[in-house]
Amino acid sequence: MRGSAGSDLRKNTPVLAARWGALDVVSRDAVFTVLLAPLVFAPVTAPIGAQFGDLPEHPPGLPGALVTAALWLPLVLRRKWPLVCLALIAGAFAVHEVVGYPQTCASLGLYIALYSLGAHGNRAVGVRRALAVAVAITVFVLFALGLHHRGSPLHVPDFVLMFLILVVCWGIGRTVRARQDGEAERRRLSVEAAMARERARIARELHDVVTHHVTAMVVQADASQFLLADAPERVETGLEAISDSGRRALRDLQHLLGVLKASGDTSEGPSGGTAADGPEDTSAAPERSPEPGRLSDLVEQTRTAGQPVELAERGERQELATAVELAAYRVVQEALTNALKHAPGHRTLVQVHYGKDVEVEVTTEGAPATATAQRRRPLGRGGGHGLIGLRERVGVFGGELLAGDRPDGGFSVRARIPSTGHGEAAADGGEA
């Protein structure tokens, strides 16, 4: 029986939590106010309450009971309308003390209302802040004069101490509010930084995909023009290569557009509704990095485009993180794309060494390989944005990328990528 009751409680806990979360702040505050009412109104807890006037006790009667109730029940409004809550409780407290009704624990509601005003009230600035301070001081002075007129034995230092206690209650609430606002701002900036990294990552992927595939298609189309005159029987092969490159480009672009759509959908989900709701649950998040293809397929595709490429892999290939493998793939892809654009027909060697680090070197010779290559139109030099993006991508894992001209007039790209990414790559979950 006992075990069954515990099991039922565990099953009902998520349901109760969901129902509690669906309540508005007034309903939640009302629940706590009502549940604590028997405790704060009980005679046994009366000595715990606040008492400022030290006046002779006055029989409560019905008016006293109403005033005592007004010291606590307005707390149902403490977060929805904190200023109204404080005004009601402060007014009831002033009447309670000036008349001299019996001490009650419900008078602690004044401290809670002051804290709530600091934690949940609107910020007053400039003239409004000065006016609020003036009103608060004036009301308290009138309250002190009323107690003095009724014969309170307290003196000015006592009233000053009371005022400071009330200010401290408000100040604690304001401090809590400032910390919450600061945390919300940090979360907002963190979300913006994550979005900026995501945009930069997608921009790099778009550059890699579009540049490589479109460059291959243009080179293949240019080659087909010459084949029409020199070797018409090979035109079909060239057109098939162009079609294959187009399909690859469309597939990769569709994947990246799906990533953009998924990012937009989740912006209003776990990490979005409000940026301060907490960290995003990535357990069900879609894979945001495209699966890296095989280097042999990439080399074969480039070779089909007319570029003489050789691939040499050394070392024992171990299982790599997807982001590390993708980074190595993109280095080779960008280097082969540059070779197609700037040195069509020149012999290119791709060397990959697997070890503690993944070392990639792509070397393009400076001398043309065939006479046909000399007749191809140059595509023009890019601004180097691809290599800049590669340096950022490799740098995420603590690696390095070097690129420069060779003495024979060729070009070389070398990259070293640690097999185990760290730093930002680990935080991004392999999105590099």
C-alpha angles and dihedrals in degrees: 000000000000092000091048091052091051091049092050090050092052091049093050096045096083090047092050091046091052092049091048091050090052092060120095121239094261092056092047093048089047091055093053093042093053095043092052095042096090089052099048094043094047115111091229092065095043095101090061092065128099120265122182108165105051088207125155111277118261121208106260104216119163095316090052091050091052092048091048091051089050089058091067116015097068087068087090084079097046096111101026096047107005095169092053090047092052093046093053095045094042091051092049091046092052091051091044093054099039093050092042102234116176117283116266137182088232088077087077084078087083091064092046091049091051091049091048091052090054094044101040107017125106116265114253117210135185115342093003091057092049090048092050091051091048092050092048093050092045093050092049092048090052089049091051091048090051091053091047091049089052090055103262111174092218122113135210095275089053092053091046090053091050091051092050090051090054091048090051091054090053091043093054090055091048091050091052089049092051092051092049091049091049092051091048090051091050090051090048092052090046091053091048091050091049090050091050091051090048092051091048091049093050090046089054091048092049090049092050095046099042097040096048099044097039091047090052091049093050093048091048091048091050091050091050090058091061093041090058088068102031105031113006091174090067095054092087091058091051093049091050089052090051091050091048092050090049092052091049091050092049092048093050093044091050089052092051092047088052089053090052091049092047090049090051092049094051094046088083094039130067095339099028123048085079119354090223097060093095142270120328117259103237096179092097097029116126120251104270099190118075114239108262113242124228116278090226090059091048092050091047091050091051091046089053088055088062101264114128101230131171127193124209120180122186135182132033110307109227129188108279132196111265092242092052092048091047091050091053090046091051092050091056092042094052093046092050090046090054090048091053092047102042106021110028112181094016117128112258127194123200115198123184123182119191117205137104084329129027106241118195126185125177115186126186118194121230100226119081115249100209139019089239090062091057090061096053116107115245114243095216129252121284125226095257094254091133094059091045090054090048092053089053091047094049092041090059088070095044092259132124138228126206125188131174149127122293124227091249091058096263130115134242134198119192127181134179116198122180110236090230112052119215141175116031093002091062091047092050093052094240098310096137 
